[in-house]
Amino acid sequence: MEPVIIVLVILVVLVFIALVRTIQVIPQASAAIVERFGRYTRTLNAGLNIVVPFIDTIRNRIDLREQVVPFPPQPVITQDNLVVNIDTVIYYQVTDARAATYEVASYIQAIEQLTVTTLRNIIGGMDLERTLTSREEINAALRGVLDEATGKWGIRVNRVELKAIEPPTSIQDSMEKQMRADRDKRAAILTAEGTRQAAILTAEGEKQSQILRAEGEAKAAALRAEGEAQAVRTVFEAIHAGDPDQKLLSYQYLQMLPKIAEGDANKLWIVPSEIGDALKGLSGAMGNFGPLGGGSGNGSSGNGGGGTERREKPQID
């Protein structure tokens, strides 16, 4: 009985091992290469797969998701013979598991070496300044070369990025000084522009202030002239409305004489002939009240036909 039990146990173990080797579960976004007696047979996709145990073997399991591989800094010589260190990052994806297994021994190492070689060819045709300012151009050129070369390996390069471009230390110092000088220059230009703009705004404000002040003065003068004219018209209308006689006019003339003689500089002043007529009228009016002292009736000019009389102002010592 014991030998039979041992044989049964052995058979059960063999069956279990066969079942385990027969059933292959492939995770999502993965693929497996199956070989039969060392020869490629098929590619297992995601899910439950059945293989022939002890005959079919799994050669390689490949991740079909997009992979990110950073490469260490690589020294590259520019067109103007300067050595720069460039860090690169490659984003790739396996599109053909069979080609990635049989067309190249190690596609990661192949991509790295191809990246370094292509990068040196591209940077070698650029000077340092263009290298520092043309990252997009370098990325596009590098991606185009890598995508074309890795297509036969079942690899698709989705994106290439330059993480850092480090020029020599001496060049970094010179660039820092240049950038500092550029910043100082821009600051001086902005300061001068601000001062100029402030002066322009101040001048514009002063100009507007003078214009408004002049307009205000002109309006005030116009209003004053209008008021004076209105006052004259009012006085004139009042005089005519009151119908003044010769006596009132003579009295007004006499009141104006002291104002005519005001001022020490008035050596000579002119008396209109109408004042003589007014004085005659006033004398005649006052003659009704009695004789005037000093014979005022002969004190006026006998020129009744108009004109003016020139009288000198008496000197007062």
Steps between C-alpha positions, in 0.01 A plus 500: 500500500775738580661497151157565347442799729838642414429466130162669541657786690762540231234503231294760688805722537583466132142583401503804722830620356367443149187699573707781645724506195204469266302796631671836452339821623639816335429834676342790317741715288747213487604236247692172512712330234444122466767275353466131411824315507686833479302637207255790513143375492267783603445800720269469797277800561333609823266246657485120545714302255563128453841363402639150458685410816863390479498590130407870490705737712459867584804678358430858608233708669482860371325802647306681225446819700689821430836497673712790624876455495737777620854487367803632692662828389695466179790731401435652158723737300329796333596660170710764680699226681337530841415192705150493646335228709148408390247293695233328291175319576343258251130407497454180298248219458531142371260450211623158376606254769647252246722766336610638834607146600671377184610810305726648767681346794420783747282775370561719810875502444450545126275802554751656740794464264296622205387801702857595595624464141214696349528770765869550425429529129227760557686710760819484294334716236390771746688760699447541875252785478281315252525183707372679809210663316391219265380222727181442305696473176744252656217295650317478167814402306600240760152349513481473121830309478419270793149424379626405156782280634298323771199427279651172379559398863129524578560817707323835461673805648220733611703786640857611567577768759824675590497534878806721530771656288803592713770710332852527646550690826686789334221539247240496780684786675512701179133435433410606854692828457334560166155433643574733793610773257186446291281526810677821609456639150131416494457651847672823388285515187182445701605766752574751223173416329313546827669837562422609145137393531468678834646820350261476205203449730612791721537726196162390367344570839663844517386573146144399576513704822618811313237449232225462758633801693511712183151389404379588850662842486356562153154402617538717810613797291211444263257484790650816654477683165146377459417621851655841438317532169177403669567757773566771241184406315304507823638843596442633149145370498438643847633840393283510193204370690543783756519764221777710669505876441792732451535566871554135592755454224687812612515368852638165381768680297611688808527178695728350233747792503691389817544151352641651183756695700608201715864396488822697528601412148205685346673822393253564221135407476230572246161643587226429243308800372180332616609571858492873422144465373415301808650766726297765321187300563598445863582873541169596352326260732678634804443864388141451588609467864723810509829643370803275502819634644795571277292559184472144404305600194824613334711207620406257230631489154309693241553232243159343470559335168653181635865398524723468806698731720855426615561589862815445697480359844633746754827405663487444872825554679 
